[in-house]
Amino acid sequence: MRFRDRVDAGERLAAALESYRGKDMAVLALPRGGVPVAAVVAAALKAPLGVLLVRKIGVPWEPELAMGAIVDGDAPVVVRNEDVIRTGSIPEADFERVRRKEEQELERRKTRYLSGRAIPEVAGRTVVIVDDGIATGATMRAAIQGIRRRGPAAIVVATPVAPVEVVARLEGQADAVVCLEPARDFVAIGAYYDDFRQLDDVDVIRCLEAQGNAPDAEGA
């Protein structure tokens, strides 16, 4: 399965999530790439849209490969990808150095994306966590753990594409996983898109504002 762009992926994902329409739910996007996908899903399901701030902790010499992830919250959650750490013989000092850097980026994004914007309540609700694709699953595992602490009724992971073995692992952590393309020969997320351009902060903010999630008067 291929997707024209993130909007196309969002439309197909929304169709696959149709059974959730009408439930007491919230849609949370992993920025940046997950935001336009989640915006389409939230609009189709008539659900509130929010941003869940999670950062990949990348291997120093191969930043796209996750050795862990960190999710924002009152007590930030750190998930370690022990297989990657062990295979790469990554020293603890290197892990901590990258973790601190990503923690700083989380704070920057919190100010940029969330200042003055409504954050959907998740306690007691079905929460759909959306990304534009999943590679190692470390970022999504951190997201699941972070949201669990907030007392949702259920967590649904929704993504256009992910490796089949990662989908299987996530099924053991989320209440449900909706993946349009569980790939057996996964290479990279972008390989499943015709248009997979990199997004910036302005793209994220435009998506949020298009969904009616603009800063309020006090936060503007």
C-alpha positions in Angstrom: 0.0 0.0 0.0 1.2 3.5 -0.9 -0.1 6.9 0.1 -0.1 10.1 -1.9 0.7 12.2 1.1 -0.2 12.6 4.7 -3.7 13.8 4.0 -4.4 10.7 1.9 -3.0 8.6 4.7 -5.3 10.4 7.2 -8.4 9.8 5.1 -7.7 6.1 4.8 -6.9 5.8 8.5 -10.1 7.7 9.4 -12.1 5.1 7.3 -10.4 2.3 9.2 -11.3 4.0 12.5 -15.0 4.6 11.6 -16.2 2.3 14.4 -14.9 4.8 17.0 -17.1 7.6 15.7 -19.5 8.7 18.4 -17.3 7.5 21.3 -16.1 9.8 24.0 -12.6 10.1 22.5 -9.7 12.4 21.8 -7.1 12.2 18.9 -3.5 12.9 19.8 -0.9 13.5 17.2 2.8 12.9 17.4 4.5 15.9 15.8 5.6 16.8 13.4 4.5 14.3 10.8 1.6 12.8 12.7 -0.2 16.1 13.0 -1.6 16.4 9.4 -2.6 12.8 9.5 -4.3 13.2 12.9 -6.0 16.4 11.8 -7.8 14.5 9.0 -8.7 11.7 11.4 -10.0 14.1 14.1 -12.1 16.0 11.6 -13.6 12.9 10.1 -14.5 11.4 13.5 -15.6 14.7 14.9 -13.2 14.4 17.8 -11.0 16.9 19.6 -7.4 17.1 18.3 -4.3 17.5 20.5 -0.5 17.1 20.3 1.4 14.6 22.4 5.0 15.8 22.7 7.4 12.8 22.2 11.0 12.9 21.1 13.1 10.1 19.7 16.4 9.6 21.4 18.5 8.7 18.4 21.8 6.8 18.1 24.5 9.5 18.0 26.0 8.4 14.7 22.6 7.4 13.2 20.0 9.8 14.6 17.0 8.2 12.7 17.6 5.0 14.6 15.9 5.2 18.0 17.7 4.0 21.1 14.9 5.3 23.1 12.3 8.0 23.4 11.0 10.6 25.9 7.4 11.8 26.4 6.5 15.1 28.0 4.4 15.2 31.2 4.5 16.1 34.9 7.0 13.3 35.2 8.6 12.7 31.7 8.6 9.1 30.6 11.8 7.6 29.1 11.7 4.4 27.1 14.9 2.6 26.3 15.4 0.4 23.2 17.7 -2.0 24.9 18.3 -4.1 21.7 19.7 -1.0 19.9 21.7 0.1 22.9 23.2 -3.4 23.3 23.9 -4.0 19.6 25.5 -0.6 19.2 27.5 -0.8 22.4 26.2 2.6 23.3 27.7 4.0 26.5 25.3 5.3 29.2 26.9 8.7 29.0 26.0 9.0 25.3 22.4 8.0 26.0 22.1 10.6 28.7 23.7 13.3 26.5 21.1 12.8 23.7 18.3 12.4 26.2 19.1 15.8 27.7 19.2 17.4 24.3 15.8 16.0 23.3 14.3 17.1 26.6 15.3 20.6 25.8 13.6 20.3 22.4 10.5 19.0 24.1 10.4 22.2 26.2 10.9 24.3 23.0 8.0 22.5 21.3 5.8 22.8 24.3 6.1 26.6 24.2 5.7 26.7 20.4 2.8 24.3 20.0 0.9 24.3 23.2 1.1 27.8 24.7 -2.4 29.1 25.0 -4.0 26.1 23.2 -6.6 23.8 24.6 -5.3 20.3 25.5 -8.0 17.6 25.2 -8.8 15.8 28.4 -7.9 12.1 28.2 -9.0 10.7 31.5 -11.9 8.2 31.0 -11.8 8.7 27.3 -10.7 6.5 24.3 -7.5 8.0 23.1 -6.3 7.5 19.6 -2.6 8.2 19.2 -1.7 8.9 15.5 1.6 9.1 13.7 2.5 9.1 10.0 4.4 5.9 10.4 6.2 3.8 12.9 9.7 2.4 12.5 11.2 1.0 15.7 8.2 1.7 17.9 10.2 3.4 20.7 8.5 6.7 20.3 5.0 5.2 20.3 5.8 3.0 23.3 6.8 6.1 25.2 3.6 7.8 24.1 1.5 4.8 25.3 3.2 4.8 28.7 2.8 8.6 29.1 -0.9 8.5 28.3 -1.5 5.4 30.6 -0.6 7.6 33.5 -3.4 10.0 32.7 -6.2 7.4 33.1 -7.7 6.9 29.7 -10.5 4.3 29.2 -8.6 2.8 26.2 -5.6 3.6 24.0 -5.7 3.0 20.3 -2.5 3.3 18.2 -3.3 4.4 14.6 -0.7 4.6 11.8 -0.6 4.1 8.1 2.5 1.9 8.1 4.8 0.0 10.5 6.9 -3.2 10.5 4.8 -6.2 11.2 6.9 -7.2 14.2 6.5 -3.7 15.7 2.8 -3.9 15.3 2.8 -7.2 17.2 4.7 -5.6 20.1 2.5 -2.6 20.2 -0.6 -4.8 20.3 0.7 -6.0 23.7 0.8 -2.5 25.1 -2.1 -0.6 23.5 -5.8 -1.7 23.7 -5.9 -1.8 19.9 -3.6 -1.1 17.0 -4.9 0.1 13.6 -2.2 -0.2 11.0 -3.1 0.0 7.3 0.1 -1.5 6.1 1.8 -4.0 8.5 5.0 -4.3 6.4 7.1 -7.5 6.3 9.9 -5.9 4.3 10.0 -2.5 5.9 12.7 -0.1 4.8 11.7 3.4 5.8 8.4 5.3 6.4 9.0 7.6 3.5 9.2 4.7 1.1 5.4 4.3 1.4 4.6 7.9 0.5 4.8 9.7 -2.8 5.1 13.0 -1.0 6.8 12.7 2.4 8.3 16.2 2.7 9.7 17.3 6.0 7.4 19.5 8.1 8.3 22.5 10.2 6.7 24.2 13.2 4.6 26.5 10.9 3.1 23.4 9.3 2.1 22.0 12.7 0.6 25.2 13.9 -1.4 25.7 10.7 -2.9 22.2 11.1 -3.9 22.9 14.7 -5.4 26.2 13.8 -7.3 24.7 10.9 -8.9 22.4 13.4 -10.0 25.3 15.5 -7.2 24.8 18.0 -5.9 28.4 17.9 -4.4 30.1 21.0 -7.0 31.6 23.3 -6.9 35.3 24.2 -4.8 34.8 27.3 -2.3 32.5 25.7 -1.9 34.4 22.4 
